[in-house]
Amino acid sequence: QVQLVESGGGLVQPGGSLRLSCAASGFTFTNYYMSWIRQAPGNEPEWISAVNTADGATDYADSGKGRFTISRESARNTLYLQMNNLKPEDTALYYCAIRASLNPSGVRSYLEYEYWGPGTQVTVSS
């Protein structure tokens, strides 16, 4: 059974930083896309970043580009999201998700991801 467990969320002031972690199990870290997807209350989920676990290539949505960095530690089956210069509009529940396909088409759509963690809450407020 695939399990994804996010951690690292919390309350942070605007301009601050957080580092989210996702512990994955029941899954081999090869030939998959792994993503961070967030959802604010009342909004649809928003894909924000992905890693191709086969070659390490990364991709970012405009909302986090230049502020967020996705990385992985395959030996520990862990995905990370370093978030800097956080803004109130970053407030959301952040999910770790897996897409079991290497086809690049659709990688930016949350609808393409089969496995999701329960999420970790990020609140950016002064």
N, C-alpha and C positions, 0 to 999 in steps of 0.2 A: 504494500500500500504506500503510495507516494504521500509524504508528509512535508509540509512547508510551514515553518514557524518563524514569524518575524519578531524582532525585538529592537529596542533602541529609540523608540518614539518617546515623546514627552512634550512638555511645555517649554518653549524657548522664545526669547524676545526677538523682535525683528533685527536682522543683521547677524543673528547668531548661527550656530552650526549644530548639526546632529549627524550621527553616523548610524544608519540602520543596518541590521544584519538579518539574514534569512538562513536558517539551518534547514537543510534539505536531507531527506532520507528516502529509501525505497526507490532510488533513481541514480543512474550513472551519469556523471557530469561530462558527457560527450554527445555530440550530435543533437543538441537541443538549443532552443532559445530560452533564456531566462530573463525575466523582465520585472521591473517595478511599475506598478499601476496604482494610481491613487483615486480616491473618490471623496469628494466633499459633499456634505449634506445637500440633498436636492438636485445633485448633478449626476450625470452619467460617469462611469469610470473613465479615467484619463490615463492612457499609456504615457509613461515619461522616459523610460530608458530600457535598453535590452543589451544582452551579451550573447553572442554566438559561442556556445561552449566548445565547439569543435576547433575554432581558430582564434577565439578571443576578441573578435571584432565587436565594437560597441556602436550604439546609436542612441541619439537623444532627441526628445521632443524639444521644440523651441522654448517651452516654459522653463526647462531646467538647464538648457545649454549654457555652458560657461559658469554655472553655479554647482551643478550636480556631477558626480563622478561615480560610475558604476564599475565594480570590480568583482572578482571571484577568487576564492581560494579552494581549488578543486580537491586538494588533499583532505580538507575538512568539510567538504560539501557545503560551503558557505558562500552566500552572495552578499555583497555590501552595496550601500548607497551612501556616499558622503555628500551631505547637503550643506552648502555654505551660503552666506548672505541670504538667509531665509526671510521670506516675506509673508505677511498675513494671508495672502492668497495661496500660499503653500499648505495652509491648514487643510488636512484631509486624513482619511484612513489610508495608510499605505500598505499595499499588498505585494507580496512576492508571488510570481506566477511562472509557469512552465508551458512552453509550446513545443510539442514533440514533433517538430518539422524543421528542416533546414531551408525550406523554400522561403526566400526573402519576401515575397509578396504577402502582405497582410501582417507582417511582424509588428507593425505599429498599431494594430487594432486589438483592443482588449478581448474582443469576441473570438480571437484565434487561440486563446490560451485555455488549456484544458484543466490545469491544476493550479489551485490558489491556496494561499495560506489564509489564516483568519484575520490578518492585518495588524498593524500597530499604529496607534493614533499619534499624529503630529499636530500640535497646536502652536501657532506662531502668534503671539499677542504680547503687548506691553502692559 
